[in-house]
């Protein structure tokens, strides 16, 4: 019997080569179509708008809920009562806004515009403190805050006083001493001032003056003398840069502790503010920990001093 296997071998090899060529051609055509689609596609991540969005702008959604809220806020009527024209205007405005925001990020606007930077900082802080803002402290927590910070809920001391000063005359200090004796005997300040040549310093108002304001306006030795006086008291003569002073204390209201019931609302606000500040500090510490921060020599000196 004649062996024909060698005769069929060339045909088998030719068929294999044809299959490989056809496979390669198909792969190249597929790659060509994929490349064409890649380089001609628009800059979107998906061609389908998800149900919760009104539009996708370079892959970023304009949410349907935000759109509805914006329509109602802009035209001050329920969404169902707005017209297609009104809705179209809002949608166009929101698309324009999103395009502007994306362009701002593209040109790195936050790096040099102070208002944009401030808005971004405020936005990040709002995100960080959102949970704290949403939490409602219990009455017990607010009361505990008040008990731990009672020194922050004290009324300011206040004065109603006359600050008389002897500036003129041959012996101002002696005149001031005589005025003190007359005032302590019960003579009215106006009469004593006229008799001994004293005048009002003009540093404090005739009405009630809070302690911190009196401290800022009066010279240090004069304020020290005033702060020691009770209502109706008269100070010893006090030498100062502009003459010799005599303080007549008409009314001295000392600082007093405010009851919790009177400041509960302020304590609630302070509690929430302290919680926000704590969260913000923790957030900044976390961001510092993962950031590459390099300081100049003078900045290092400041950091070394705890600045």
Buried (B, 14 or more C-beta within 10 A) or exposed (E): EEEEEEEEEEEEEEEEEEEEEEEEEEEEEEEEEEEEEEEEEEEEEEEEBEEEBBBBBEEEBBBBEEBBEBBBEEBEEEBEEBEEEBBEBBBEEBBEEBEEBEEEEEEEBBEEEEEBEEEEEEEEBEEBBEEBEEEEBEEEBBBBBBEEEEEEBEBEBBBBBBBBBBBEBEEBEBBBBBBBEBBEEEBEBEEBBEEBBBBBBEBBEEEBBBBEBBBEBBBEBBBEBBBEBEEEBBBEBBEBEEBBBBBBBBEBBEEEEBEBEEBBEBBBEBBBEEBBEEBBEEBEEEEEEEEEEEEEEEEEEEEEEEE
